[in-house]
Amino acid sequence: MEVILTQDIEGLGYKNDMISVKSGYGRNYLIPKGFAIVANTSNRKMIEENVRQAAHKAEKLKNDAEGVAEEIGDLVLEIGAKVGESGKIFGAITTLQISDALREKGFEIDRKKINFNSKVKEVGEYAVTINLHKEVKKEIPFKVVAE
């Protein structure tokens, strides 16, 4: 079944992408939840027109995302955590903590756009990937230190 996504869905595609999914997934989940519409002729024409009109706006968004990536540059974050004697962290480092640390440095990044590259279990150096745009991703190193 061919559908057109109405919003970005991680692992599936981006808004206005035409994708092929199994019929049950499309009919029972994507379409009723409003995540997609059926890719018939009229909907395809409508989406093509919307994409054509929004092309310059999308280019501006991409340029803004590249600008933010350049501003972040070689920034290294420090995240404080409660640590046991063995160096293991009590609890976990979350995307919310990374987002707050970025906010303190002057960058408003939504926590949903942050992905960990590895599990954070101990004090040390790690990295996260920030999805600023579907074509612009920035990797930021961070250190977990004992509070």
C-alpha positions as CSV (number, residue, x, y, z in Angstrom):
1,M,0.0,0.0,0.0
2,E,1.4,3.4,-1.0
3,V,0.9,6.2,1.5
4,I,2.1,9.8,1.9
5,L,3.4,10.8,5.3
6,T,1.9,13.9,6.9
7,Q,4.6,14.2,9.5
8,D,8.1,12.9,10.3
9,I,8.1,9.4,11.7
10,E,11.4,8.1,13.0
11,G,12.5,4.9,11.2
12,L,9.9,5.3,8.5
13,G,10.4,8.6,6.7
14,Y,9.9,12.3,6.6
15,K,6.9,14.5,5.9
16,N,5.6,14.4,2.3
17,D,7.6,11.2,1.6
18,M,5.7,8.6,-0.4
19,I,6.4,5.2,1.0
20,S,5.2,1.7,0.6
21,V,3.9,-0.1,3.8
22,K,1.9,-3.2,4.5
23,S,-1.9,-2.7,4.0
24,G,-2.8,-3.4,7.7
25,Y,-0.2,-1.0,9.0
26,G,-1.4,1.8,6.7
27,R,-5.2,1.2,7.1
28,N,-5.2,0.5,10.9
29,Y,-2.5,2.7,12.2
30,L,-1.0,5.4,10.0
31,I,-4.1,6.7,8.3
32,P,-6.5,6.7,11.4
33,K,-3.8,8.4,13.6
34,G,-3.3,11.1,10.9
35,F,0.3,10.1,10.2
36,A,-0.4,9.4,6.6
37,I,-2.8,9.7,3.7
38,V,-3.5,7.3,0.9
39,A,-1.3,8.0,-2.1
40,N,-4.0,8.3,-4.8
41,T,-3.7,10.6,-7.8
42,S,-5.3,13.7,-6.3
43,N,-3.3,13.4,-3.1
44,R,0.0,13.0,-5.0
45,K,-0.7,16.2,-7.1
46,M,-1.6,18.1,-3.9
47,I,1.6,17.0,-2.1
48,E,3.7,17.8,-5.2
49,E,2.3,21.3,-5.3
50,N,2.8,21.8,-1.5
51,V,6.4,20.6,-1.9
52,R,7.1,22.9,-4.8
53,Q,5.7,25.9,-2.9
54,A,7.6,25.0,0.3
55,A,11.0,24.4,-1.4
56,H,12.4,27.8,-0.7
57,K,11.2,27.6,2.9
58,A,12.8,24.2,3.3
59,E,16.1,25.6,2.0
60,K,15.9,28.3,4.6
61,L,15.3,25.8,7.4
62,K,18.3,23.7,6.2
63,N,20.5,26.8,6.2
64,D,19.4,27.7,9.7
65,A,20.1,24.2,10.9
66,E,23.6,24.3,9.3
67,G,24.1,27.7,11.0
68,V,23.2,26.2,14.4
69,A,25.6,23.2,13.7
70,E,28.4,25.7,13.0
71,E,27.7,27.7,16.1
72,I,27.8,24.5,18.3
73,G,31.2,23.8,16.7
74,D,33.5,22.0,19.1
75,L,31.3,22.5,22.2
76,V,31.9,19.8,24.9
77,L,29.1,19.5,27.6
78,E,29.6,18.5,31.2
79,I,26.8,16.6,32.8
80,G,26.9,16.0,36.6
81,A,25.5,12.8,38.0
82,K,25.5,11.0,41.3
83,V,28.1,8.3,41.2
84,G,28.8,5.3,43.4
85,E,32.3,4.3,44.6
86,S,32.8,2.0,41.5
87,G,32.2,4.9,39.1
88,K,28.7,3.7,38.1
89,I,26.0,6.3,37.7
90,F,22.9,6.1,39.9
91,G,20.0,6.3,37.4
92,A,20.7,7.5,33.9
93,I,21.7,10.4,31.8
94,T,18.7,11.5,29.7
95,T,18.0,13.6,26.7
96,L,16.4,16.1,29.0
97,Q,19.7,16.7,30.8
98,I,21.5,17.1,27.5
99,S,18.9,19.5,26.3
100,D,19.1,21.5,29.5
101,A,22.9,21.7,29.3
102,L,22.6,23.0,25.7
103,R,20.1,25.5,26.8
104,E,22.6,26.8,29.4
105,K,25.0,27.3,26.6
106,G,22.4,29.3,24.6
107,F,21.1,26.6,22.2
108,E,17.3,25.7,22.2
109,I,17.3,22.0,21.1
110,D,14.2,19.9,21.5
111,R,15.1,16.7,23.5
112,K,13.2,14.6,20.9
113,K,15.9,15.5,18.4
114,I,18.7,14.1,20.6
115,N,19.9,10.4,20.2
116,F,22.6,8.7,22.3
117,N,25.3,6.9,20.4
118,S,26.0,4.5,23.3
119,K,24.6,3.6,26.7
120,V,25.8,5.9,29.5
121,K,26.5,3.8,32.5
122,E,29.7,5.2,34.0
123,V,31.7,8.4,34.5
124,G,33.5,9.2,31.2
125,E,33.3,10.7,27.8
126,Y,30.4,10.0,25.4
127,A,28.7,11.5,22.4
128,V,25.1,12.3,21.3
129,T,23.8,13.0,17.8
130,I,21.4,15.9,17.3
131,N,19.1,15.8,14.3
132,L,18.8,19.5,13.5
133,H,17.3,18.8,10.0
134,K,16.7,15.7,8.0
135,E,20.0,16.4,6.2
136,V,21.9,18.1,9.0
137,K,23.1,16.0,12.0
138,K,25.6,17.2,14.6
139,E,27.6,15.0,17.0
140,I,28.3,16.6,20.3
141,P,30.7,15.1,22.9
142,F,29.9,15.3,26.5
143,K,31.6,14.3,29.8
144,V,29.8,12.7,32.7
145,V,31.3,13.9,35.9
146,A,30.7,13.1,39.6
147,E,28.6,15.6,41.5
